[in-house]
Amino acid sequence: MIVLPLLFIASFLFAQKSDSTSNANTVDNDTTVYTKVDTEASFPGGQQGWIKFLQHNLNAGVAADDGAKVGNYIIWVKFIVTKEGHVKNIVAETKNGFGTEEEVKRVILSGPDWKPAKLNGKPVNSYKRVSQGFDITEG
């Protein structure tokens, strides 16, 4: 089998620019996590930095190693990027199995701090949502 990582990485923030004051959720000891920001959180080096990081750190063969059949497995996870840039509360939104969700979580946690989202020019806690594909083809 040939295993190819899909590096079309989709990254979406749960936030949209808004002047609304109802743009936050309260979690973890009253720490505000914004759902609407002016500038979304980003990986150091932007999208190209994210792709390079995944190419060097993601185990693209995890699904095949765990018995996945030929196919395309898309994993979605969401997490919080704190105002300090730390990643926390990673939650898999998919359940493809074969170790794929765990691998994506592992890689995100092993990475550097992110650039935090900004609201009114100040860093804030915000949600981030990313996807990663695992493509298994016959060889």
C-alpha positions in Angstrom: 0.0 0.0 0.0 1.1 3.6 -0.6 0.2 6.1 2.0 0.1 9.7 1.1 -0.6 12.6 3.5 -3.1 15.0 2.1 -1.6 18.4 2.6 -4.6 20.4 1.5 -5.0 21.3 5.1 -8.1 23.2 5.7 -8.0 25.6 8.6 -11.0 27.4 9.9 -11.5 29.6 12.9 -14.8 29.6 14.7 -14.6 33.3 14.6 -15.8 36.1 12.4 -15.2 39.8 12.6 -18.0 41.4 14.5 -18.6 44.4 16.8 -21.0 42.3 18.8 -20.5 42.0 22.5 -22.0 38.5 22.5 -18.9 36.9 21.0 -17.5 34.9 23.9 -18.0 31.7 25.8 -16.8 31.3 29.4 -14.8 28.2 30.3 -12.0 27.1 32.6 -12.2 29.4 35.7 -13.9 32.3 33.8 -11.3 32.5 31.0 -13.1 34.0 28.0 -12.8 32.2 24.7 -13.8 34.4 21.8 -15.8 33.1 18.8 -15.6 36.4 16.9 -12.3 38.2 16.5 -10.6 40.7 14.2 -7.6 38.5 13.4 -7.7 34.8 13.7 -5.0 32.7 15.5 -2.4 31.3 13.2 0.5 28.9 13.1 4.0 30.5 13.1 5.0 30.9 9.4 1.3 30.9 8.3 -0.2 28.2 6.1 3.2 27.4 4.6 4.8 27.0 8.0 1.9 24.7 9.0 2.3 22.5 5.9 6.0 22.2 6.5 5.5 21.3 10.1 3.0 18.6 9.2 5.3 17.2 6.5 8.1 16.8 9.1 6.1 15.6 12.1 2.9 13.8 11.0 3.0 10.0 10.8 1.2 9.7 7.5 1.2 5.9 7.7 -0.7 5.6 11.0 -4.0 4.7 9.3 -2.4 1.9 7.2 -0.4 0.7 10.1 -3.6 0.3 12.1 -5.4 -1.6 9.4 -7.3 1.0 7.5 -8.5 0.0 4.0 -7.8 2.0 0.8 -9.5 5.3 1.0 -9.4 8.9 2.1 -9.8 9.7 5.8 -10.4 13.3 6.7 -9.9 14.3 10.3 -11.4 17.4 11.9 -10.2 18.8 15.3 -11.0 21.9 17.2 -9.0 23.5 20.0 -8.4 26.7 21.9 -5.4 28.9 21.2 -4.9 31.0 24.3 -3.9 34.6 24.3 -0.4 33.4 25.1 -0.5 31.2 22.0 -0.7 27.9 23.9 -2.9 25.1 22.4 -5.4 23.4 24.8 -8.6 21.4 24.8 -8.2 19.6 21.5 -11.4 17.8 20.6 -11.7 15.4 17.6 -14.9 16.1 15.6 -14.6 13.0 13.5 -14.3 9.3 14.4 -12.5 7.7 11.5 -10.4 5.6 13.9 -7.2 3.8 12.9 -5.2 6.1 15.2 -5.8 9.1 12.9 -7.5 11.5 15.3 -4.9 10.6 18.0 -2.1 11.3 15.5 -3.5 14.7 14.6 -3.9 15.6 18.3 -0.4 14.4 19.0 1.2 16.5 16.2 -0.7 19.7 17.2 0.4 19.3 20.9 4.0 18.7 19.9 4.2 21.9 17.9 5.2 25.4 18.9 2.9 28.0 20.3 0.6 29.7 17.8 0.1 33.4 17.2 -3.0 34.3 19.2 -6.1 35.8 17.8 -6.6 39.5 18.3 -9.7 41.5 19.1 -9.4 45.3 19.2 -5.7 45.0 18.8 -5.2 42.8 21.9 -4.4 39.0 22.0 -7.4 36.9 23.1 -8.3 33.2 23.6 -10.1 31.8 20.6 -11.3 28.6 18.9 -9.4 27.1 16.0 -10.6 24.2 13.7 -8.3 22.3 11.4 -8.5 19.3 9.2 -6.0 16.7 8.0 -6.3 14.0 5.4 -4.9 10.6 5.3 -5.0 9.0 1.8 -4.3 5.3 1.4 -3.9 3.9 -2.1 -2.9 0.5 -3.4 0.6 0.2 -4.7 
